[in-house]
Amino acid sequence: MTSISRRGFMLVLSSPSGAGKTSIATKILEVDKNVNVSISVTTRLMRPGEREGEDYFFVTKEQFQSMLHNNELLEHADVFGHSYGTPKHYVFDTLTGGKDIIFDIDWQGTQQLAQLARVDLVSVFILPPSLGELEKRLNTRAQDSADVILNRMKEASNEMSHWAEYDYVIVNEDLEQSVAQVHAIITAERLKRNRQRGLLDFVNKLRGVN
Ligand code: 5GP
């Protein structure tokens, strides 16, 4: 055992709705117990199959405003006419505990996290292999009405225009392959020199210097 420990980082996955970021995040969480997920608050309605406290904390507009007012949100944004935000306390607890934390947030939230703590942020943009595939995935998800899907297709272009602001870009053609790619990013980011605490002491000991 060495005395080297690690500071956790914030792993943001962004993509247009339906490009697969939620499936990727779920798989990562299943196999890597050193990663937690940030559960956002939202004012949008719960979709069929969603669960309170697992997919989101569903709140009223008033509750959201009060969280904002009390400085309880790390970042927040309006997406598709609803408010979304990241509760602060869980993120801080996770990072100080030496774990990493995954965020499924949009480009607006990512920009805010970058302003707050650039060194602790690792951002990944997930692209669909084609527009046709994106539409197919939104339709097969069958959680949204035709109107909502049409709106999300329009928004996809806007969301995708922000790809160049991200550290990594993955084209999600195959879920298993994309999960492996995100794993590779996580592994490399954990080895970054500035995330490893106690390295200087460790190397000094190896070199026999004080
Ligand atoms: P959905 O309604 O499909 O769950 O999410 C819509 C969009 O809102 C997605 O692009 C998702 O990444 C984004 N989103 C979800 N939670 C948050 C959040 O807490 N902050 C920000 N900025 N975006 C979020």
Boltz pocket constraint, residues with backbone or C-beta under 6 A from the ligand:
constraints:
  - pocket:
      binder: B
      contacts: [[A, 13], [A, 14], [A, 15], [A, 16], [A, 17], [A, 40], [A, 41], [A, 44], [A, 75], [A, 76], [A, 77], [A, 79], [A, 84], [A, 85], [A, 86], [A, 104], [A, 105], [A, 106], [A, 107], [A, 108], [A, 109], [A, 110]]
      max_distance: 6.0
